[in-house]
Amino acid sequence: RLVNMQLLKGELTIGCNGIFLMFEDMGCLPTFYTVEDKLVAEDRAENINSMRGTTKIIPSDLKYCIKPDADTIYINFLRLYTGFPKFSDSFESHVYWGGTVTFLNMQLAYYLGSREIYLIGADHTYKKPTASDKIDKFVITSRSPDPNHFHPDYFGPGFRYHDPMVDRMEQAYVKAKEFFDTNDVAIYNATVGGKLEVFDRIDFNYLF
């Protein structure tokens, strides 16, 4: 079930990964766009490189596929570090990986000065790959329409993605909640449905 994304026009928004598949329905572009998964960056490089009108926040180790342009800012994205998960309060210096691009987005939102943050489309649950999908350790190559995202082509046939590892993502969300509580930042889950219960829920339509 989708919400009316056009209501977000004029708001400070952060979109990620395959959000460009929704641009037409949104009627506007997100203020910022992020991607941190190497498989997504490689497979969607053409889409991302051609994107204009939104500021792209990209880990510097993805320069080999996400090319520099006037809309792209590279960040020092730490994929390997001790003490997982960590939340950065020094975004210009370094940003921590948290098993989900949403964790990057939360660090970005804090850096931008947001003190009220709302999550949209964070289902936090995934259907298992189908029998036709190719699985190589933690990498899944889809051979069927994507049942987990808003568009069947998100991770549709031929596109690769990592095993989501929801438990690991949950650890990162708990860390983010602890950081936000300590720093007087309110964060709410405005997703319709889903299984993310780390953050207090709020009705998306109530925001408008």
C-alpha positions as CSV (number, residue, x, y, z in Angstrom):
1,R,0.0,0.0,0.0
2,L,1.4,3.4,-1.0
3,V,0.9,6.7,0.6
4,N,0.4,10.0,-1.3
5,M,4.0,10.9,-1.9
6,Q,3.1,14.1,-3.6
7,L,2.3,15.5,-0.1
8,L,6.1,15.6,0.5
9,K,6.6,18.4,-2.1
10,G,8.4,21.2,-0.4
11,E,9.7,19.1,2.5
12,L,13.3,18.1,3.1
13,T,13.4,14.5,1.9
14,I,16.0,11.8,1.5
15,G,15.3,9.0,-1.0
16,C,17.5,6.1,-1.7
17,N,18.4,3.1,-4.0
18,G,15.5,2.6,-6.5
19,I,13.4,5.6,-5.5
20,F,13.8,6.9,-9.0
21,L,11.2,4.4,-10.1
22,M,8.7,6.5,-8.1
23,F,9.8,9.9,-9.3
24,E,6.8,10.3,-11.7
25,D,4.3,9.3,-9.1
26,M,5.9,11.6,-6.5
27,G,5.6,14.6,-8.8
28,C,8.9,15.9,-7.3
29,L,12.4,14.8,-6.6
30,P,13.8,14.1,-3.1
31,T,16.1,16.8,-1.8
32,F,18.8,14.2,-1.3
33,Y,19.5,10.8,-2.9
34,T,21.7,8.1,-1.3
35,V,23.0,4.7,-2.2
36,E,25.7,2.8,-0.3
37,D,25.3,-0.9,-1.4
38,K,27.9,-1.7,-4.1
39,L,25.5,-4.0,-5.9
40,V,22.8,-1.4,-6.2
41,A,25.3,1.2,-7.3
42,E,26.8,-1.0,-10.0
43,D,23.5,-2.3,-11.3
44,R,21.8,1.1,-11.3
45,A,24.8,3.2,-12.2
46,E,23.2,4.4,-15.5
47,N,20.0,5.6,-13.6
48,I,22.0,7.3,-10.8
49,N,24.6,9.0,-13.1
50,S,21.8,10.5,-15.3
51,M,19.9,11.8,-12.3
52,R,19.7,15.6,-12.1
53,G,18.0,17.9,-9.7
54,T,18.7,16.1,-6.4
55,T,21.9,16.2,-4.4
56,K,23.5,12.7,-4.5
57,I,25.3,11.6,-1.3
58,I,27.7,8.8,-2.4
59,P,30.4,6.8,-0.5
60,S,33.8,7.7,-2.0
61,D,34.6,4.1,-2.7
62,L,31.8,4.0,-5.3
63,K,33.5,6.6,-7.6
64,Y,34.3,3.8,-10.0
65,C,30.7,3.5,-11.0
66,I,29.0,6.7,-9.7
67,K,30.7,9.4,-11.6
68,P,31.4,13.0,-10.3
69,D,29.1,15.7,-11.4
70,A,27.7,19.0,-10.1
71,D,25.0,17.1,-8.1
72,T,27.2,14.6,-6.4
73,I,29.0,14.8,-3.0
74,Y,31.3,12.0,-1.9
75,I,31.5,11.0,1.7
76,N,34.0,9.0,3.9
77,F,31.8,5.9,4.4
78,L,33.2,3.4,6.9
79,R,32.2,-0.1,6.0
80,L,34.6,-1.9,8.4
81,Y,35.0,-0.7,11.9
82,T,35.0,-2.0,15.5
83,G,32.0,-1.7,17.8
84,F,29.2,-2.1,15.3
85,P,26.9,-0.3,15.1
86,K,28.1,3.3,15.5
87,F,26.3,6.5,14.7
88,S,28.3,9.4,13.4
89,D,27.8,12.9,14.8
90,S,30.6,14.1,12.5
91,F,29.1,13.5,9.0
92,E,31.6,15.7,7.2
93,S,34.4,13.6,8.7
94,H,33.0,10.0,8.5
95,V,29.8,8.1,8.2
96,Y,29.1,4.6,9.5
97,W,27.7,1.6,7.7
98,G,24.7,0.0,9.5
99,G,23.5,-2.8,7.3
100,T,20.9,-0.7,5.6
101,V,21.0,2.6,3.6
102,T,18.4,3.9,6.0
103,F,21.1,4.1,8.7
104,L,23.1,6.4,6.4
105,N,20.0,8.5,5.8
106,M,19.5,8.9,9.5
107,Q,23.1,10.2,10.0
108,L,22.5,12.5,7.1
109,A,19.2,13.8,8.5
110,Y,20.9,14.6,11.8
111,Y,23.8,16.4,10.1
112,L,21.3,18.5,8.1
113,G,19.8,19.7,11.4
114,S,16.6,17.7,11.3
115,R,15.1,17.4,14.8
116,E,11.9,15.6,13.6
117,I,12.5,12.6,11.3
118,Y,9.8,10.5,9.7
119,L,10.4,7.1,8.1
120,I,8.3,6.2,5.1
121,G,8.3,2.8,3.4
122,A,10.4,1.1,6.1
123,D,8.7,-2.3,6.0
124,H,11.5,-4.1,7.8
125,T,10.4,-7.5,6.5
126,Y,11.3,-9.4,3.4
127,K,9.9,-12.4,1.6
128,K,12.5,-15.2,0.9
129,P,14.0,-15.5,-2.6
130,T,12.0,-17.7,-5.0
131,A,13.3,-21.0,-6.3
132,S,14.3,-19.4,-9.6
133,D,16.5,-16.8,-8.0
134,K,20.3,-17.4,-7.9
135,I,21.9,-17.4,-4.5
136,D,25.7,-17.1,-4.1
137,K,26.5,-16.8,-0.4
138,F,25.0,-13.4,0.7
139,V,24.3,-12.2,-2.9
140,I,21.0,-12.9,-4.5
141,T,20.4,-12.4,-8.2
142,S,16.7,-11.9,-8.9
143,R,15.0,-13.8,-11.7
144,S,11.5,-12.8,-10.8
145,P,9.6,-9.6,-10.0
146,D,10.5,-7.9,-6.7
147,P,7.8,-8.8,-4.0
148,N,9.4,-6.6,-1.3
149,H,9.4,-3.1,-2.7
150,F,7.0,-0.6,-4.2
151,H,7.9,-1.5,-7.8
152,P,8.4,-5.0,-9.3
153,D,11.5,-3.8,-11.1
154,Y,13.2,-2.5,-7.9
155,F,15.1,-5.7,-7.6
156,G,13.5,-7.3,-10.6
157,P,15.0,-9.9,-13.0
158,G,18.7,-9.5,-13.4
159,F,19.3,-7.2,-10.5
160,R,21.4,-8.2,-7.5
161,Y,21.0,-7.5,-3.8
162,H,22.5,-8.6,-0.5
163,D,20.6,-10.8,2.0
164,P,18.9,-8.1,4.1
165,M,19.8,-9.6,7.5
166,V,17.0,-7.9,9.4
167,D,18.4,-8.7,12.8
168,R,21.5,-6.8,12.0
169,M,19.5,-3.9,10.7
170,E,17.5,-3.9,13.9
171,Q,20.7,-3.4,15.9
172,A,21.5,-0.3,13.8
173,Y,18.0,1.1,14.3
174,V,18.2,0.6,18.1
175,K,21.6,2.5,18.1
176,A,20.0,5.3,16.1
177,K,17.1,5.5,18.5
178,E,19.5,5.7,21.4
179,F,21.5,8.5,19.7
180,F,18.4,10.5,18.8
181,D,16.9,10.2,22.3
182,T,20.2,11.4,23.8
183,N,20.3,14.4,21.4
184,D,16.7,15.5,21.6
185,V,15.7,14.3,18.1
186,A,12.2,12.9,17.6
187,I,12.0,10.1,15.1
188,Y,8.8,8.3,14.0
189,N,7.8,5.5,11.7
190,A,5.2,6.8,9.3
191,T,5.2,3.6,7.3
192,V,1.8,1.9,6.5
193,G,2.2,-1.5,8.0
194,G,5.5,-3.3,8.1
195,K,7.3,-4.7,11.1
196,L,9.6,-1.9,12.3
197,E,8.7,-1.2,15.9
198,V,11.9,0.3,17.2
199,F,10.5,3.8,16.6
200,D,7.1,5.2,17.7
201,R,4.5,5.0,14.9
202,I,2.6,7.9,13.4
203,D,-0.1,8.1,10.7
204,F,1.5,9.6,7.6
205,N,-1.7,11.6,6.8
206,Y,-1.6,13.1,10.3
207,L,1.6,14.9,9.2
208,F,-0.3,17.1,6.8
